[in-house]
Amino acid sequence: GMPLDRALTILISVTDDPQTRPLLERVQEKVRGGAALADAMEAQGGFSRFYLNMIRAGEAGGALDVVRKRLSEFLERAQALRETVTSALIYPIILLSVSALSVIILLTFVVPQFERLFADAGKALPLATQIVIAAGDGFRHYWWIGAIGIALLTGAMRRQLIHPESRIRWDRWFLRLPLFGDLIAKVETARMARTLGTLLGNGVSLLSALTIVRETLTNQVLVTELGTVAEHVKSGRGLADPLQDASGFPKLAVQMIRVGEETGQLQEMLLQVAETYDTEVGTAVKRMLTLLEPALILGLGVIIAGIIMSILVAILSLNELAF
């Protein structure tokens, strides 16, 4: 029940971020000048079309408070999913970093100490020991080549992902990956369903909503397929049939959307699809990370054990030579 101008004043007063405060002040200035909130926000740039269209629909229907609440719930759920994935990745990243650092220390500082001992003995070393010593020497003297190679590969990958045709090829390959491809499809489906359901629930037409939803997806293959779906929707085919013809969306999601269309509860069913796939994504990520942790530990153990065994074999051969 509080006037918009007063609500913006309170929001400005509690905002500490140096970038957000000026933005809110400019929005408030335009609102005081008679502009609608959506127009005032659009003039600042940086707000997504999804967000702006939601606000515009709320203003047109006189339900701005309801729309803002739905937007808040939408953003909180999206953030919760991101934080779940981020939190689950922290331990594997730490483990991988420690593993790499351990191997680097072994190859750079420990192995060279034994190399001098073996050189003084003048005996041919076992093949495993020669490989480890060569790896240590290569890393110590030519690490900069690896760094340059990684930088060039990263730059080339970025250029590939910027170019539209290359981006589609890469995104198609990502979708075909075992485990990860299915996970990407579920994440995109959950995002699509939640955005579309939220827009439809606030009076945005299906065609306009599909156009906005395309901008929220990151996989360009699914973006292209959703554009084809929008063309079929424009011709009166409905939503479920074109989605079924598209190959990238899960069958369960399509059938749930079909049920929603047939029962006149498309908005509710889309949000249910989003809930279903958010849960599946969270479960799948936890399972994958549960498998990843022991795999990393085992891999690290094998690498370090291999380095140590190669040194021990060489030392034993020197002892045999001494006797």
Backbone hydrogen bonds, N-H to C=O, Kabsch-Sander energy under -0.5 kcal/mol:
donor,donor_aa,acceptor,acceptor_aa,energy
7,A,3,P,-2.3
8,L,4,L,-2.4
9,T,5,D,-1.9
10,I,6,R,-2.2
11,L,7,A,-2.2
12,I,8,L,-2.5
13,S,9,T,-2.0
14,V,10,I,-1.4
15,T,12,I,-0.9
16,D,14,V,-0.6
21,R,17,D,-2.0
23,L,19,Q,-1.1
24,L,20,T,-2.6
25,E,21,R,-2.3
26,R,22,P,-2.2
27,V,23,L,-2.2
28,Q,24,L,-2.7
29,E,25,E,-2.1
30,K,26,R,-2.0
31,V,27,V,-2.3
32,R,28,Q,-2.7
33,G,29,E,-1.2
34,G,31,V,-1.6
35,A,30,K,-2.4
40,A,36,A,-2.7
41,M,37,L,-2.4
42,E,38,A,-2.4
43,A,39,D,-1.9
44,Q,40,A,-0.5
44,Q,41,M,-1.0
45,G,41,M,-0.8
45,G,42,E,-0.7
52,L,48,S,-2.4
53,N,49,R,-2.8
54,M,50,F,-1.9
55,I,51,Y,-2.2
56,R,52,L,-2.6
57,A,53,N,-2.4
58,G,54,M,-2.2
59,E,55,I,-2.4
60,A,56,R,-2.4
61,G,57,A,-1.9
62,G,59,E,-0.8
63,A,58,G,-2.5
67,V,63,A,-2.2
68,R,64,L,-2.6
69,K,65,D,-1.8
70,R,66,V,-2.2
71,L,67,V,-2.8
72,S,68,R,-2.5
73,E,69,K,-2.3
74,F,70,R,-2.7
75,L,71,L,-2.7
76,E,72,S,-2.5
77,R,73,E,-2.3
78,A,74,F,-2.2
79,Q,75,L,-2.6
80,A,76,E,-2.4
81,L,77,R,-2.1
82,R,78,A,-1.9
83,E,79,Q,-2.8
84,T,80,A,-2.1
85,V,81,L,-2.0
86,T,82,R,-2.8
87,S,83,E,-2.9
88,A,84,T,-1.9
89,L,85,V,-1.4
90,I,86,T,-0.9
90,I,87,S,-0.6
91,Y,87,S,-0.6
93,I,89,L,-2.1
94,I,90,I,-2.4
95,L,91,Y,-2.8
96,L,92,P,-2.7
97,S,93,I,-2.4
98,V,94,I,-2.6
99,S,95,L,-2.3
100,A,96,L,-2.5
101,L,97,S,-2.5
102,S,98,V,-2.5
103,V,99,S,-2.2
104,I,100,A,-2.4
105,I,101,L,-2.5
106,L,102,S,-2.3
107,L,103,V,-2.7
108,T,104,I,-2.6
109,F,105,I,-2.6
110,V,105,I,-1.4
111,V,106,L,-2.9
113,Q,109,F,-0.5
113,Q,110,V,-0.9
114,F,110,V,-1.0
114,F,111,V,-0.6
115,E,111,V,-1.8
116,R,112,P,-1.4
117,L,113,Q,-1.0
118,F,114,F,-2.6
119,A,115,E,-2.2
120,D,116,R,-2.1
121,A,117,L,-1.3
122,G,118,F,-1.1
123,K,118,F,-0.7
130,Q,126,P,-2.2
131,I,127,L,-2.3
132,V,128,A,-2.1
133,I,129,T,-2.6
134,A,130,Q,-2.5
135,A,131,I,-2.3
136,G,132,V,-2.4
137,D,133,I,-2.8
138,G,134,A,-2.7
139,F,135,A,-2.4
140,R,136,G,-2.4
141,H,137,D,-2.6
142,Y,138,G,-2.2
143,W,139,F,-0.6
145,I,142,Y,-1.0
146,G,142,Y,-1.1
147,A,143,W,-2.2
148,I,144,W,-2.5
149,G,145,I,-2.6
150,I,146,G,-2.5
151,A,147,A,-2.3
152,L,148,I,-2.9
153,L,149,G,-2.5
154,T,150,I,-2.5
155,G,151,A,-2.5
156,A,152,L,-2.6
157,M,153,L,-2.4
158,R,154,T,-2.3
159,R,155,G,-2.2
160,Q,156,A,-2.2
161,L,157,M,-2.1
162,I,158,R,-1.5
163,H,159,R,-1.9
167,R,163,H,-2.8
168,I,164,P,-2.1
169,R,165,E,-1.8
170,W,166,S,-2.6
171,D,167,R,-2.8
172,R,168,I,-2.3
173,W,169,R,-2.0
174,F,170,W,-2.6
175,L,171,D,-1.9
176,R,172,R,-0.9
176,R,173,W,-0.5
177,L,173,W,-0.6
177,L,174,F,-1.1
180,F,178,P,-3.3
181,G,177,L,-1.6
182,D,177,L,-0.5
183,L,179,L,-1.9
184,I,180,F,-2.7
185,A,181,G,-2.2
186,K,182,D,-1.9
187,V,183,L,-2.4
188,E,184,I,-2.5
189,T,185,A,-2.3
190,A,186,K,-2.5
191,R,187,V,-2.1
192,M,188,E,-2.7
193,A,189,T,-2.9
194,R,190,A,-2.3
195,T,191,R,-2.3
196,L,192,M,-2.7
197,G,193,A,-2.7
198,T,194,R,-2.3
199,L,195,T,-2.4
200,L,196,L,-2.7
201,G,197,G,-2.0
202,N,198,T,-0.5
202,N,199,L,-1.2
203,G,200,L,-1.6
204,V,199,L,-2.0
209,A,205,S,-2.7
210,L,206,L,-2.5
211,T,207,L,-1.8
212,I,208,S,-2.0
213,V,209,A,-2.8
214,R,210,L,-1.9
215,E,211,T,-0.7
215,E,212,I,-0.9
216,T,212,I,-0.6
216,T,213,V,-1.5
217,L,213,V,-0.9
217,L,214,R,-0.5
220,Q,218,T,-0.7
223,V,219,N,-1.9
224,T,220,Q,-2.3
225,E,221,V,-2.2
226,L,222,L,-2.4
227,G,223,V,-1.7
228,T,224,T,-1.8
229,V,225,E,-2.3
230,A,226,L,-2.2
231,E,227,G,-1.7
232,H,228,T,-1.9
233,V,229,V,-2.5
234,K,230,A,-2.1
235,S,231,E,-1.1
236,G,233,V,-1.6
237,R,232,H,-2.0
243,L,239,L,-1.7
244,Q,240,A,-2.3
245,D,241,D,-1.7
246,A,242,P,-1.5
254,V,250,P,-1.8
255,Q,251,K,-2.5
256,M,252,L,-2.3
257,I,253,A,-2.2
258,R,254,V,-2.2
259,V,255,Q,-2.2
260,G,256,M,-2.1
261,E,257,I,-2.2
262,E,258,R,-2.5
263,T,259,V,-1.9
264,G,260,G,-0.5
264,G,261,E,-0.8
265,Q,260,G,-2.4
269,M,265,Q,-2.4
270,L,266,L,-2.5
271,L,267,Q,-2.0
272,Q,268,E,-1.8
273,V,269,M,-2.5
274,A,270,L,-2.2
275,E,271,L,-2.2
276,T,272,Q,-2.6
277,Y,273,V,-2.5
278,D,274,A,-2.3
279,T,275,E,-2.1
280,E,276,T,-2.1
281,V,277,Y,-2.5
282,G,278,D,-2.3
283,T,279,T,-2.4
284,A,280,E,-2.8
285,V,281,V,-2.7
286,K,282,G,-2.0
287,R,283,T,-2.3
288,M,284,A,-2.6
289,L,285,V,-2.5
290,T,286,K,-2.1
291,L,287,R,-1.8
292,L,288,M,-2.0
293,E,289,L,-2.2
295,A,291,L,-1.4
296,L,292,L,-2.6
297,I,293,E,-2.3
298,L,294,P,-2.8
299,G,295,A,-2.5
300,L,296,L,-2.7
301,G,297,I,-2.5
302,V,298,L,-2.5
303,I,299,G,-2.3
304,I,300,L,-2.7
305,A,301,G,-2.6
306,G,302,V,-2.3
307,I,303,I,-2.1
308,I,304,I,-2.7
309,M,305,A,-2.9
310,S,306,G,-2.1
311,I,307,I,-1.7
312,L,308,I,-2.6
313,V,309,M,-2.7
314,A,310,S,-1.6
315,I,311,I,-2.4
316,L,312,L,-2.7
317,S,313,V,-2.0
318,L,314,A,-1.8
319,N,315,I,-2.2
320,E,316,L,-2.1
321,L,317,S,-1.8
322,A,318,L,-2.0
323,F,319,N,-1.8
